[in-house]
Each structure stands twice: as C-alpha cells, then as structure tokens.
Amino acid sequence: MMHLQLFLLLFLSLAFGEKLPLEPEFDGVQGILRRGANRGDKLQVFQSIWGAIRSDFTEDTDKVKGLYVQLGNYIRDEMQCSSGSTGRTACELQHEVRRHLRTLMSQRLANMLNADESIQSYGIYIAASIEPPFVRDILTATVEDIYFHRPLHQLVRQFEQIHADRDEVSFKMMIEAELALFWRYQALHDSNAEFLFSMAHMASKIRTHHMYASVTPDLQRRVEAMARSLPPVLGLLFNPQGFCLLSRSDREYIYTAITDEWNYGLNGRQVFTWHEKNYTDSAGLIRAFVHDQSTGRPAFTLRGELFKWYYFVDPTEDNRVAALRSGSPSSATSSWSISYVGDALIFRQRDLTMCATDKRDGDRRLIRMLAGQMHTPPSEQCQWLPIDCATSM
C-alpha cells in the first residue's frame, strides 16, 4: 500500500507538472508512462492509482481531479470508449472517478453555502479546472444538496458571488448556478414570492451584463427560457427600458407633469393619472431600482425617466405621491416595497398602499398612499398594471 501511495504522489506530481525531491523514483514513473507500449498496461496503472486514492486519499479533491484529468487525456488521445473491452473499461473507470469528484466538489460547495462562506475562489477553482458540462453537473448536485437548508432568495445572492469582476469563466458558472436553482424550484412546483423577485432581478442583471453577449448560444437560450418562465409582471418590473403603469380601476396611466405650471413645492413636480384610458407616453416611463436587498424582498426606488426624478410621498399633503426634482430621495418617503397579484403590481410604504384617488380636474386624478389596503388583493384602484410604454392596450 505504501508503494501505491508513493506511486500515486509521483504520478500526480507528473500530471500537474510539479517536481518532488525523489528524482530516481520520479524518473521511474515517467518511464513507465512513456514507454508503456501496451495500452492495457497503462489502464492498469490508472486502476492501481484509483485503488490507492479510494484507500488512503478518498477526500483529496486535487488527487481525484488529477486522475480524472489524466484519464480524460488518455481516453481522448489513446483509447476511445468504443475501442473494445479496454476502451470500455477505461471509460467506466473515468465515470467512477467522475462520480466521486462530483460528490467531493458539490458537497464542499454546499457546505460553504450553508456556512455562508464566500464561494468565489472555490467556484473559480471548479470552473477553471474541469469541462463546462461537468461544472453544470456539480452545480445541479449542489443545489439538490442545499435546496431545503438555505432560504432560496439568499442562495440567489450567494451564487451571484461566484462571478469575479471581468472574469468570463466565473460569469458563465454563476449563470449555470442560477439556472440550476431556478429549474430545481420549478421541478418541485414551489411557491415563493421572495425567490421569484430575486430571480427576476438576477435574470435582468445577467441579460444586461456586457459579458452576456459572449456566452454560448445554448447558455443564452437557457437564460431566455428561464426569463420566459418567470411571472411576466416581474419581467416588466425589472425591464431595463422601463415601463408604464395603468390603474386597474380606470386604466389611466401615471405620469409626471412636464411643465413648471405643475410644480410641487420648491423641489417637486406633480404626479397624476391621465384621463385617457390605456394611453401612455414618455412622461409615464418609470424604472424601478433595487436599493436594499438585505431582506427577502428588495426595497425599490421609482424614477420617472423623462426627467430622472424620483417618486416620493409627501405626508404633509395627505400622503400624496409626487416627483422629486433634484437631490437624493429620502429613504423614508422614497423607498417602496413591491408585491404582485396576477398581472398587477402593488406599491407600499409601511402600512400605506399607492392608489388612484380623487380627481384633480376633468383630466387628472391624484395619487395617494391609503391605509386599509393591506389585504390581498387590495382594491382595484390600488392595483397597477405594468405595460410597455410603446404599447397602448
């Protein structure tokens, strides 16, 4: 057994291009592999190494990975799986080593996730050392292992940590991890609004990242399939081009007034709904930005895109909604929680819900935050339908 251990150490040092201080023995191992004319003899060497690993190095990921890589090279260069009984045996051995390596890597990754440790370095180690289909297999096994032990919205953020800035390999692995998590959720027919919010936000960030154009068409196709499987209302909420909002009750759109005639105090502009049903234009274009994701469901700011002014609530004017013309929005009056019911979004601050209320004049309706609308769903005047601003319904 000690001989096999020594042989294993020397072989793996050779595989990784490292030098050990045992030159005579090291040269002997090189000779065995280089001069071994019989492919079956080489396979026996690999089988002996695997036996030593299982006996004394079963938890050593580097040694298992080294053997897996060398077996792959051997099969690729010298012994195809279709090459008779020896080829079949070589591939069966590689599959056995692969299963063990998948277990080691997925368990390590799951343990790190469960302990809330940074997974970036280990993720890069995995992604840089084995082929992409195997990476995907490891991530699937990791998700299966950890799924019921961590809050799903936290796993979305933890997998995002895999991506190292300006590193394309880790970006692709991060995407694969998010996909594995989402499709596991779908397969189990779970219902988790916090997770869906987090995943819709992540899908938007992936699709708008500058590296997304460089990922393979297959990976893009699978990302787009995930995006189509998310609730459409969340896709509109996180649309980087923005959206317009129609009240369900009157189908009137929210807009920021465009002239100083409708100034609001010293630093604001009035916000209304307009009387024409299903009408939209650029004055109603809104984008939602996540500014706090420390809890399950993120907190948002809402910005009218025509002037880049943020929506806020004025408690001194019966909780009226208006737009802040300049300066940074206050977290107390410009931070929104958002939920959804079917195809409608619900906007809240604390125990108040944003609703279309009384008319300002024949063309405009005021928007206020109302109490008593915390039930699900709230009144139709407090439900808002996100639509593409270029589309009239």
C-alpha positions as CSV (number, residue, x, y, z in Angstrom):
1,M,0.0,0.0,0.0
2,M,2.8,2.4,0.8
3,H,4.3,1.7,-2.6
4,L,1.0,2.6,-4.3
5,Q,0.8,5.8,-2.2
6,L,4.2,6.8,-3.3
7,F,3.4,5.9,-6.9
8,L,0.2,8.0,-6.7
9,L,2.0,11.0,-5.3
10,L,4.7,10.8,-8.0
11,F,2.2,10.3,-10.8
12,L,0.0,13.2,-9.8
13,S,3.1,15.4,-9.4
14,L,3.9,14.5,-13.0
15,A,0.3,15.2,-14.1
16,F,0.4,18.7,-12.6
17,G,4.0,19.4,-13.8
18,E,5.4,19.6,-10.2
19,K,8.8,18.3,-9.1
20,L,9.3,16.2,-5.9
21,P,12.7,15.6,-4.3
22,L,12.6,11.9,-5.2
23,E,14.3,12.1,-8.6
24,P,15.2,8.4,-9.1
25,E,11.7,7.2,-8.3
26,F,10.2,10.1,-10.3
27,D,12.2,9.2,-13.4
28,G,11.0,5.6,-13.0
29,V,7.4,6.7,-13.1
30,Q,8.0,8.8,-16.1
31,G,9.5,5.8,-17.8
32,I,6.5,3.6,-17.0
33,L,4.1,6.0,-18.6
34,R,6.2,7.0,-21.5
35,R,7.4,3.6,-22.6
36,G,4.3,1.6,-21.8
37,A,3.5,0.3,-25.3
38,N,0.6,-1.8,-24.1
39,R,-2.5,0.4,-23.6
40,G,-3.9,-2.2,-21.2
41,D,-0.8,-1.8,-19.0
42,K,-1.4,1.9,-18.8
43,L,-5.0,1.3,-17.9
44,Q,-3.8,-1.0,-15.1
45,V,-1.7,1.9,-13.8
46,F,-4.7,4.1,-13.7
47,Q,-6.7,1.4,-11.9
48,S,-3.9,1.0,-9.3
49,I,-3.9,4.7,-8.7
50,W,-7.6,4.8,-8.2
51,G,-7.4,2.0,-5.8
52,A,-4.8,3.9,-3.8
53,I,-7.0,7.0,-3.8
54,R,-10.0,5.1,-2.5
55,S,-7.9,3.5,0.2
56,D,-6.0,6.5,1.6
57,F,-6.9,9.7,-0.3
58,T,-10.6,9.5,-0.8
59,E,-11.2,13.0,0.4
60,D,-8.4,14.6,-1.5
61,T,-10.1,16.6,-4.3
62,D,-6.8,17.6,-6.0
63,K,-5.7,14.0,-6.4
64,V,-9.1,12.8,-7.6
65,K,-9.3,15.7,-10.1
66,G,-5.7,15.0,-11.3
67,L,-6.6,11.4,-12.0
68,Y,-9.9,12.4,-13.7
69,V,-8.0,14.8,-16.0
70,Q,-5.3,12.3,-16.9
71,L,-7.9,9.6,-17.6
72,G,-9.6,12.1,-19.9
73,N,-6.4,12.8,-21.8
74,Y,-5.7,9.0,-22.1
75,I,-9.2,8.3,-23.5
76,R,-9.0,11.3,-25.8
77,D,-5.5,10.5,-27.2
78,E,-5.1,6.8,-26.9
79,M,-8.2,4.7,-26.1
80,Q,-11.7,5.7,-27.2
81,C,-14.6,4.2,-25.4
82,S,-15.5,2.3,-28.5
83,S,-12.1,0.6,-28.7
84,G,-13.1,-2.8,-27.5
85,S,-13.1,-4.1,-23.9
86,T,-10.1,-2.0,-22.8
87,G,-11.7,1.2,-24.1
88,R,-15.0,0.4,-22.3
89,T,-13.1,-0.3,-19.1
90,A,-11.2,3.0,-19.3
91,C,-14.5,4.9,-19.7
92,E,-16.1,3.0,-16.9
93,L,-13.2,3.9,-14.7
94,Q,-13.4,7.6,-15.7
95,H,-17.1,7.7,-14.9
96,E,-16.5,6.2,-11.5
97,V,-13.8,8.8,-10.8
98,R,-16.1,11.5,-12.1
99,R,-18.9,10.5,-9.8
100,H,-16.6,10.7,-6.8
101,L,-15.2,14.0,-7.9
102,R,-18.7,15.4,-8.3
103,T,-19.6,14.3,-4.8
104,L,-16.5,15.9,-3.3
105,M,-16.9,19.2,-5.1
106,S,-20.7,19.6,-4.7
107,Q,-20.5,18.7,-1.0
108,R,-17.7,21.2,-0.4
109,L,-19.6,23.9,-2.3
110,A,-22.9,23.1,-0.4
111,N,-21.1,23.2,3.0
112,M,-19.6,26.6,2.1
113,L,-23.1,27.9,1.1
114,N,-24.6,26.5,4.3
115,A,-21.9,28.2,6.4
116,D,-22.5,31.5,4.5
117,E,-18.8,31.5,3.4
118,S,-17.5,33.2,0.3
119,I,-17.7,30.7,-2.6
120,Q,-15.9,32.8,-5.3
121,S,-12.5,31.3,-5.0
122,Y,-13.7,27.7,-4.9
123,G,-16.2,28.4,-7.7
124,I,-13.3,29.7,-9.9
125,Y,-11.2,26.7,-8.9
126,I,-14.0,24.4,-10.2
127,A,-14.8,26.4,-13.3
128,A,-11.1,26.7,-14.4
129,S,-10.2,23.0,-13.9
130,I,-12.9,20.9,-15.5
131,E,-15.1,21.0,-18.6
132,P,-18.4,23.1,-18.6
133,P,-20.8,20.1,-18.7
134,F,-19.2,18.7,-15.6
135,V,-19.4,22.1,-13.9
136,R,-23.1,22.1,-14.7
137,D,-23.5,18.6,-13.2
138,I,-21.7,19.7,-10.0
139,L,-23.9,22.7,-9.6
140,T,-27.0,20.6,-10.1
141,A,-25.9,18.3,-7.3
142,T,-25.0,21.2,-5.1
143,V,-28.5,22.7,-5.5
144,E,-30.1,19.3,-4.7
145,D,-28.0,19.1,-1.6
146,I,-28.6,22.6,-0.2
147,Y,-32.1,23.4,-1.5
148,F,-34.0,22.7,1.7
149,H,-31.3,24.1,4.0
150,R,-31.0,27.7,2.9
151,P,-33.6,30.5,2.1
152,L,-33.9,30.4,-1.7
153,H,-33.6,34.2,-2.1
154,Q,-30.3,34.0,-0.2
155,L,-29.0,31.3,-2.5
156,V,-29.6,33.6,-5.4
157,R,-27.3,36.2,-3.9
158,Q,-24.8,33.6,-2.8
159,F,-24.5,32.2,-6.3
160,E,-24.0,35.7,-7.7
161,Q,-20.8,35.8,-5.6
162,I,-19.2,33.2,-7.9
163,H,-18.7,35.9,-10.6
164,A,-15.4,37.7,-10.2
165,D,-15.3,41.1,-11.9
166,R,-14.2,40.9,-15.6
167,D,-13.8,37.1,-15.4
168,E,-15.9,35.4,-18.2
169,V,-15.4,31.9,-16.9
170,S,-16.8,32.7,-13.5
171,F,-19.7,34.7,-15.1
172,K,-20.8,31.7,-17.0
173,M,-20.6,29.5,-13.9
174,M,-22.7,32.0,-12.0
175,I,-25.3,31.8,-14.7
176,E,-25.3,28.0,-14.6
177,A,-25.7,28.1,-10.8
178,E,-28.7,30.4,-11.0
179,L,-30.3,28.2,-13.7
180,A,-29.8,25.1,-11.7
181,L,-31.5,26.7,-8.7
182,F,-34.4,28.1,-10.7
183,W,-35.2,24.8,-12.5
184,R,-35.0,22.9,-9.2
185,Y,-37.6,25.3,-7.9
186,Q,-39.8,24.7,-11.0
187,A,-39.5,21.0,-10.8
188,L,-40.7,21.0,-7.2
189,H,-43.6,23.3,-8.0
190,D,-42.7,25.6,-5.1
191,S,-44.3,28.9,-4.4
192,N,-42.0,31.6,-3.1
193,A,-42.5,35.2,-4.0
194,E,-39.2,36.4,-2.4
195,F,-37.3,33.9,-4.5
196,L,-39.1,34.9,-7.7
197,F,-38.4,38.6,-7.1
198,S,-34.7,37.8,-6.5
199,M,-34.5,35.6,-9.6
200,A,-36.3,38.1,-11.8
201,H,-33.8,40.7,-10.6
202,M,-30.9,38.4,-11.3
203,A,-32.2,37.5,-14.7
204,S,-32.3,41.2,-15.6
205,K,-28.8,41.7,-14.4
206,I,-27.5,38.7,-16.3
207,R,-29.2,39.7,-19.6
208,T,-28.0,43.3,-19.4
209,H,-24.4,42.5,-18.4
210,H,-21.8,43.3,-21.0
211,M,-20.4,39.8,-20.9
212,Y,-23.8,38.2,-21.8
213,A,-23.2,38.7,-25.5
214,S,-20.1,36.5,-25.3
215,V,-21.7,33.4,-23.7
216,T,-22.6,30.5,-25.8
217,P,-25.9,30.5,-27.8
218,D,-27.0,27.4,-25.8
219,L,-26.5,29.2,-22.5
220,Q,-28.3,32.3,-23.7
221,R,-31.2,30.1,-24.9
222,R,-31.5,28.6,-21.4
223,V,-31.4,32.0,-19.8
224,E,-34.1,33.3,-22.1
225,A,-36.2,30.2,-21.3
226,M,-35.8,30.9,-17.6
227,A,-36.8,34.6,-18.1
228,R,-40.0,33.5,-20.0
229,S,-40.9,31.1,-17.2
230,L,-40.8,33.9,-14.6
231,P,-44.1,35.8,-13.9
232,P,-44.4,38.3,-16.8
233,V,-45.3,41.1,-14.3
234,L,-41.8,40.7,-12.8
235,G,-40.1,40.8,-16.2
236,L,-41.8,44.2,-16.8
237,L,-40.8,45.4,-13.3
238,F,-37.1,44.7,-14.0
239,N,-37.2,45.8,-17.6
240,P,-34.1,48.0,-18.1
241,Q,-36.1,50.0,-20.6
242,G,-38.7,50.9,-18.0
243,F,-42.5,50.5,-18.0
244,C,-45.7,52.5,-17.7
245,L,-48.3,51.9,-15.0
246,L,-52.1,51.8,-15.6
247,S,-54.5,51.7,-12.7
248,R,-56.7,48.6,-12.9
249,S,-59.7,50.5,-11.8
250,D,-59.7,53.2,-14.5
251,R,-56.9,52.1,-16.9
252,E,-55.4,55.6,-16.5
253,Y,-51.6,55.9,-16.7
254,I,-49.3,57.5,-14.1
255,Y,-47.2,60.4,-15.4
256,T,-45.0,63.2,-14.1
257,A,-46.3,66.7,-15.2
258,I,-43.9,68.2,-17.8
259,T,-44.3,71.9,-17.2
260,D,-43.5,74.2,-14.3
261,E,-47.2,75.1,-14.1
262,W,-47.4,71.8,-12.2
263,N,-44.5,72.3,-9.8
264,Y,-44.9,70.8,-6.4
265,G,-43.4,72.9,-3.6
266,L,-39.9,74.2,-4.1
267,N,-38.3,71.0,-5.3
268,G,-41.0,68.8,-6.8
269,R,-43.3,68.2,-9.7
270,Q,-46.8,66.9,-9.5
271,V,-47.8,63.3,-10.4
272,F,-51.2,62.3,-11.7
273,T,-53.1,59.7,-13.7
274,W,-54.3,60.9,-17.1
275,H,-58.0,60.5,-18.1
276,E,-57.5,58.8,-21.5
277,K,-57.8,55.1,-21.0
278,N,-54.8,52.9,-22.0
279,Y,-52.9,56.0,-23.1
280,T,-49.1,56.1,-22.5
281,D,-46.2,58.3,-23.4
282,S,-42.7,59.1,-22.3
283,A,-43.9,61.2,-19.4
284,G,-45.1,58.0,-17.8
285,L,-41.9,55.9,-18.3
286,I,-40.7,54.6,-14.9
287,R,-37.8,52.4,-13.9
288,A,-37.5,50.5,-10.6
289,F,-34.2,50.3,-8.9
290,V,-33.3,47.9,-6.1
291,H,-31.5,49.8,-3.3
292,D,-31.7,47.4,-0.5
293,Q,-31.9,43.6,-0.7
294,S,-30.9,42.7,2.9
295,T,-34.3,41.1,3.5
296,G,-36.2,38.6,1.4
297,R,-38.0,41.1,-0.8
298,P,-36.0,44.0,-2.1
299,A,-36.7,47.7,-1.4
300,F,-37.0,49.9,-4.5
301,T,-36.8,53.5,-5.6
302,L,-39.0,54.5,-8.5
303,R,-37.7,57.0,-11.1
304,G,-39.6,58.8,-13.8
305,E,-37.2,58.5,-16.7
306,L,-38.2,61.6,-18.8
307,F,-36.6,63.9,-16.2
308,K,-34.8,61.4,-13.9
309,W,-36.9,62.4,-10.9
310,Y,-37.8,60.0,-8.1
311,Y,-41.3,59.4,-6.8
312,F,-41.8,60.2,-3.2
313,V,-44.6,60.6,-0.7
314,D,-45.5,63.9,1.0
315,P,-47.0,63.1,4.4
316,T,-47.9,66.8,4.9
317,E,-50.2,66.7,1.9
318,D,-52.4,63.7,2.9
319,N,-49.7,61.3,1.7
320,R,-49.8,62.5,-1.9
321,V,-47.3,61.0,-4.4
322,A,-45.1,63.5,-6.3
323,A,-41.7,63.6,-8.1
324,L,-38.5,65.0,-6.5
325,R,-36.9,67.4,-9.0
326,S,-33.3,67.2,-7.6
327,G,-31.3,65.8,-4.8
328,S,-31.2,62.3,-3.3
329,P,-34.5,60.7,-2.4
330,S,-35.2,60.2,1.3
331,S,-35.3,56.6,2.3
332,A,-38.3,57.2,4.5
333,T,-40.5,58.6,1.7
334,S,-39.0,57.2,-1.5
335,S,-38.4,53.6,-0.6
336,W,-41.0,51.2,-1.9
337,S,-41.9,47.6,-1.2
338,I,-43.5,45.9,-4.2
339,S,-45.6,42.8,-4.4
340,Y,-47.7,41.5,-7.2
341,V,-51.2,39.9,-7.7
342,G,-51.6,38.2,-11.1
343,D,-50.6,40.8,-13.7
344,A,-50.7,43.8,-11.3
345,L,-48.1,45.4,-9.0
346,I,-48.8,46.7,-5.6
347,F,-46.7,49.6,-4.2
348,R,-46.4,50.2,-0.5
349,Q,-44.7,52.2,2.2
350,R,-45.1,50.7,5.6
351,D,-48.9,50.2,6.1
352,L,-49.9,52.5,3.2
353,T,-50.7,51.5,-0.4
354,M,-50.4,53.6,-3.5
355,C,-53.8,54.2,-5.1
356,A,-55.5,56.3,-7.7
357,T,-57.9,58.6,-5.7
358,D,-59.9,61.7,-6.2
359,K,-59.9,63.8,-9.4
360,R,-57.8,67.0,-9.6
361,D,-59.8,68.2,-12.5
362,G,-61.5,66.8,-15.6
363,D,-58.3,65.4,-17.0
364,R,-56.2,64.4,-13.9
365,R,-56.5,62.2,-10.9
366,L,-54.4,62.4,-7.7
367,I,-52.4,59.5,-6.4
368,R,-52.2,59.0,-2.7
369,M,-51.0,56.4,-0.2
370,L,-54.0,54.9,1.5
371,A,-54.4,53.0,4.7
372,G,-56.7,50.0,5.0
373,Q,-55.4,48.3,1.8
374,M,-53.0,45.7,3.2
375,H,-55.3,42.8,2.2
376,T,-54.5,40.7,-0.8
377,P,-55.6,41.8,-3.3
378,P,-56.2,45.4,-2.4
379,S,-58.9,47.4,-4.2
380,E,-58.6,47.8,-7.9
381,Q,-57.7,51.5,-7.6
382,C,-54.6,50.3,-5.7
383,Q,-53.5,47.7,-8.4
384,W,-51.2,48.9,-11.1
385,L,-50.7,47.1,-14.5
386,P,-47.1,47.4,-15.8
387,I,-47.0,47.7,-19.6
388,D,-44.6,48.7,-22.3
389,C,-44.9,52.4,-22.8
390,A,-44.7,52.0,-26.5
391,T,-47.9,49.8,-26.5
392,S,-51.5,51.0,-26.0
393,M,-53.8,48.3,-24.7
